[in-house]
Amino acid sequence: MNTYRSKNLIPMIKEKVFHIYKKNTEETIVIKHCVTVDELEKMMADHKVDWDNWEIVPVESEYCEEDASF
């Protein structure tokens, strides 16, 4: 992966997103992916987050257009 970043490149992911996984499973089970802060807040307000069985992980990415394969 190229660690050099040009000043003109705009990150494709500008806002923080989260992936939600099921906890304590032998294989990775994705509950929901690419959840925005607004979506997560709404899920929390609507009591739709299963805190006991879900793991909410922030996506740490500085993915830019130069990384894309298109």
DAZIWO-V902660 format. One record per residue. N is the residue number from 1. PSI is psi as a letter, one per 20 degrees, with the letter a starting at -180 (none if undefined). D_LAST is the distance of its C-alpha to the last C-alpha in Angstrom with 1 decimal. Layout:
# DAZIWO-V902660
n=N psi=PSI d_last=D_LAST
n=N psi=PSI d_last=D_LAST
This chain:
# DAZIWO-V902660
n=1 psi=p d_last=15.9
n=2 psi=p d_last=16.3
n=3 psi=i d_last=19.1
n=4 psi=p d_last=19.2
n=5 psi=p d_last=18.0
n=6 psi=q d_last=18.3
n=7 psi=h d_last=20.5
n=8 psi=i d_last=18.2
n=9 psi=p d_last=15.3
n=10 psi=p d_last=15.7
n=11 psi=p d_last=15.2
n=12 psi=h d_last=13.3
n=13 psi=o d_last=16.2
n=14 psi=h d_last=19.3
n=15 psi=q d_last=21.9
n=16 psi=p d_last=23.3
n=17 psi=r d_last=22.5
n=18 psi=q d_last=24.4
n=19 psi=q d_last=24.2
n=20 psi=p d_last=27.5
n=21 psi=q d_last=28.8
n=22 psi=p d_last=32.1
n=23 psi=q d_last=34.4
n=24 psi=l d_last=36.5
n=25 psi=q d_last=34.8
n=26 psi=h d_last=34.3
n=27 psi=q d_last=30.8
n=28 psi=p d_last=28.2
n=29 psi=o d_last=28.5
n=30 psi=p d_last=26.2
n=31 psi=g d_last=28.1
n=32 psi=q d_last=25.5
n=33 psi=q d_last=22.2
n=34 psi=l d_last=20.6
n=35 psi=p d_last=24.0
n=36 psi=r d_last=24.5
n=37 psi=g d_last=27.7
n=38 psi=g d_last=29.1
n=39 psi=g d_last=28.5
n=40 psi=g d_last=30.1
n=41 psi=g d_last=33.0
n=42 psi=g d_last=33.6
n=43 psi=g d_last=33.6
n=44 psi=g d_last=36.1
n=45 psi=h d_last=38.2
n=46 psi=j d_last=38.3
n=47 psi=l d_last=39.3
n=48 psi=j d_last=36.4
n=49 psi=p d_last=35.5
n=50 psi=n d_last=37.2
n=51 psi=h d_last=37.9
n=52 psi=h d_last=39.8
n=53 psi=i d_last=37.1
n=54 psi=q d_last=33.8
n=55 psi=p d_last=32.0
n=56 psi=o d_last=29.8
n=57 psi=p d_last=27.4
n=58 psi=q d_last=25.5
n=59 psi=o d_last=21.9
n=60 psi=n d_last=21.8
n=61 psi=q d_last=18.4
n=62 psi=l d_last=17.2
n=63 psi=p d_last=13.5
n=64 psi=r d_last=12.0
n=65 psi=h d_last=8.9
n=66 psi=i d_last=9.2
n=67 psi=i d_last=9.0
n=68 psi=q d_last=5.6
n=69 psi=j d_last=3.8
n=70 psi=none d_last=0.0
